Amino acid sequence: IIREIEDSRIRIFSYSNAGLASSRNRGIDHAQGEYITFLDADDLWTPDKLEAQFQALQEHPEAAVAYSWTDYIDQSSQFLHSGRQITINGDVYEHLLVNNFLENGSNPLIRKQALNQVGEFDTSLKAGEDWDMWLRLAADYQFVVVTRPQILYRVSTGSMSSQIKNQERECLKVIEKAFKFAP
């Protein structure tokens, strides 16, 4: 379907599955714009997500990351429940260290220069790699929030986030790493 769209801005890259962190790193390497965002295949955005987050970054040039609230949906895209709806602007590091209030990898819009500065996603992590990246960004950059749900995070039994033991093990690695390098 994508190949049928005649638009020189659209480029297709195909790789074997090397995991979430490697895929995100490849995307960043190929990206040519000033901003980066991620949309996991099973999640959805509201139609105004990018516009609202872009506007938030324009209004707050000191911020490198804009995030929104999350709602949770089932496999049929039916609403399950609201996310945490945490509103923290500016220096968010202390709060983010205790609670990944971005809640998922499909959330933030990030200035590419900030991603380039903090380095790639950690490919040694098998979960929690997004939280690790948000922490590294928060150590050096300010965040701004769009105070409405714009990410629809799909909950399913086969998803990576449903593998609780793996999530626990990998998130403990993220916390240990963050405490080693905490500013």
ABEGO torsion letter per residue (X at the ends): XAAABBBAABBBBBBBBAEAAAAAAAAAAABABABBBBBBAABBBBAAAAAAAAAAAAABAABABBBBBBBBBBAAGBBABBBAGBBBBEBAAAAAAABBAAGBAAABBBBAAAAAAAEBBBAABABGAAAAAAAAAAAABBBBBBBBBABBBBBBAABAAABAAAAAAAAAAAAAAAAAABX
